[in-house]
Amino acid sequence: MTLESHMKKILLKVLLAFAALALNAAQAAQQLMPLPQQSQAAHLSAEILAKYHYKRISLDAALSSKIFGNYLKALDGEKVFFLQADIDRFADARTSLGDAIRKEDLSTPFAIFNLYQQRITERFGYARALLKQGFDFDSQESYQYIRKDAPWPRSEDELNDLWRKRVKNDWLRLKLAGKDTKSIVDTLEKRYDNFLKSVSRVKGDDAFQVFMSAYAMTIDPHTDYFGLRASDEFDISMKLSLIGIGAVLQDKDEYTTIRELLSGGPAALSGKLKVGDRITGVGQGENSPITDVMGWRIDDAVALIRGTEDTVVLLDVLPAEAGPDGKHKLVSLIRKKISLDKQAAQKSILEVKDGGTTRHIGVISLPGFYQDFAARQQGDKDFRSATRDVSRLLDELKKDKVDSVLIDLRNNGGGSLLEAIELTGLFIDTGPVVQQRDSQGDVTVERDTDAGLAWDGPMGVLINHASASASEIFAAAIQDYGRGVVIGEPSFGKGTVQTVVSLDQLAKNEQPKFGELKMTIAQFFRINGGTTQLRGVTPDIRFPSFTDEEDFGESSFDNALPWMQIKAADYKPFGDLTRIVPLLASSHNARVSKDKDFQYLLEDISEFSARRKKNTISLNEAERRKERRMEEARIKSREKEKSGETSSAAAGKESAATRAAAFEDDGLQSSERNLAADLAIEKANKDAKDVLLDEAVHILGDEVGLLNANPGLAATLLPPARTGADQSYLH
């Protein structure tokens, strides 16, 4: 060991000693303890799950052991905070968590969480200390960035070395992006300090939420617990509305910062606020005292800004262009109901050229199967729902005289089962849509009972591996009826039904304090008797995927229900796709073999898969720069090949564009970027060419061409009579 390295090690120990003194003081002030209502909510949840869950699993020592493992995975899934000694320290709790829940004693889960908080503080304190000594980027070593299958570190030295490599990689990413040493240190110092500040903002509710979710999800992957705030967010996601000012907010440099103003909301209509403005305080009513929200968690600040409809909220605002000591302004707004239209169904029309013919394909993108349950129960005739929105969009597409319709369910994780049934009813006449089997083995057939169709023309469904639950019910029904072509990746594989139980209603609490339980109560089956559980929906025409099914999807869970089959429902297929799918697949394969963008996608997937399997990244600067140059050259070659330009002037333009693409990794986290730059990246990603959507649209264009050219083939797919809107569109 050189004298210089020896002195660096001594300096690091001194810095860590000072950090430890500060840590001990902070820990003494922040030991989270369970509240009585949390222990009561856990006990009540255990009783409900034991009696009414689909699997009926008892809370015994075996389940306790699984809860213990799941809880640790939820806290430290990559095994970068806890030592093996920490796990051994709570070994006795491994089989006794069930008893602790029944006895309403959550001291052990909270003790584990407190130790986790302590370890986070130690680790980021160590990370900050490493910044004082810098790194040698000439040495040959690598960093394993996915550690979920790795063992827990057995010693402090092993954990320190892991974090040394982690910080070294953070530093190297910034260095490769062109940052100098001072800028790198400042950026990482601030990043790690923000992590430490986030630890200080953690509450007992957070610890309880993590533990209860770990417990519930141990029974099956889709059973979960919602604390009061999580319950509110779930409700908002289902009804797509909230009461507030109509602004998307984010935490940036300790400020609650406006990222977006929603059109038609009070904030936008006032003309007094803009993107980048920072909310430093919130008051409830005109001339009310202002509560300082500087340094608050974003969810706490948002909760203060939201409220009752038609009430006044007073905002203390530091304008975007003002410095930290700039002049503030007070903005008074009246809270209103905000419709989250960006999360609702959207339509577009894409054109497909077929020789001299142009076909128009209507695309409806549906992010979720939402419904405002409360408004519907109260008899509101204008209640919001996915089916209603899609029906309206179909009416518009009919007026636009589109040739076919594509329902885009990519990344749609599901939602209301009723919406899945009613949405299917827009594309079929009356008939069964899905079957449900409860814990007693009783099977119920859920049907569409409304006669007629909202759309009786050619259609398709686009899915990916994140299309789950209600998305799979819809796609499976469309496939079983032969109603349309299913295109994309195999879906998620979630074939279970959940209901949300209010613990406060069961306990007859006057004020909410227990939260809600989302619980699996049934398994759903396709009308053909199979289930989407575990295997998902297999597309008629399959697309390539970045997703690794070992890491994502129902099959990645070790406690998922198995695949099985029951008796098929009594239904009559709408059409027969067996003749047309091979023709469409043949055209698809021929087209993508010549489509440069599609071939680039295949190359990217192959490269991504190879990197994921390797699971290590070099920490040698020369090697990383070589990899970067190769990536830049690859992108530059693609751009040149696509453009066909060969002149030096064109090459210069091309080089600038491809260099920007190659250096897309700036080493920064979203909150560290300038807001304008971050929004620009978000817009660029949104505007990027959607290769898979384009190909799905081409497939439907091919189908229209085949049906127009072959009346006999059309007769196997379309309704026998499409002679009038009054007759065909009755839904």
Secondary structure by P-SEA (a helix, b strand, c coil): ccaaaaaaaaaaaaaaaaaaaaaaaaaaaccccccaaaaaaaaaaaaaaaccccccccccaaaaaaaaaaaaaacccccccccaaaaaaaccccccaaaaaaaccaaaaaaaaaaaaaaaaaaaaaaaaaaacccccccccccccccccccccccaaaaaaaaaaaaaaaaaaaaaacccaaaaaaaaaaaaaaaaaaaaaccaaaaaaaaaaaaaaccccccccccaaaaaaaaaaaaccccccbbbbbbcccccccccccccccccccccccccbbbcccccccccbbbbcccccaaaaaaaacccccbbbbbbccccccccccbbbbbbbbbcccccccccbbbbbbbbbcccbbbbbbbbbbcccccaaaaaaacccccccaaaaaaaaaaaaaaacccbbbbbbcccccccaaaaaaaaaacccccccbbbbccccbbbbbbbccccccccccbbbbbcccccaaaaaaaaaaaaaccbbbbccccccccbbbbbbccccccccccccbbbbbccccccccccccccccccccccbbbbbcccccccccccccccccccccccccccccccccccaaaaaaaaaaaaaacaaaaaaaaaaaaaaaaaaaccccccaaaaaaaaaaaaaaaaaaaaaaaccccaaaaaaaaaaaaaaaacccccccccccaaaaaaaaaaaaaccaaaaaaaaaaaaaaaaaaaacaaaaaaccccccccccccccc
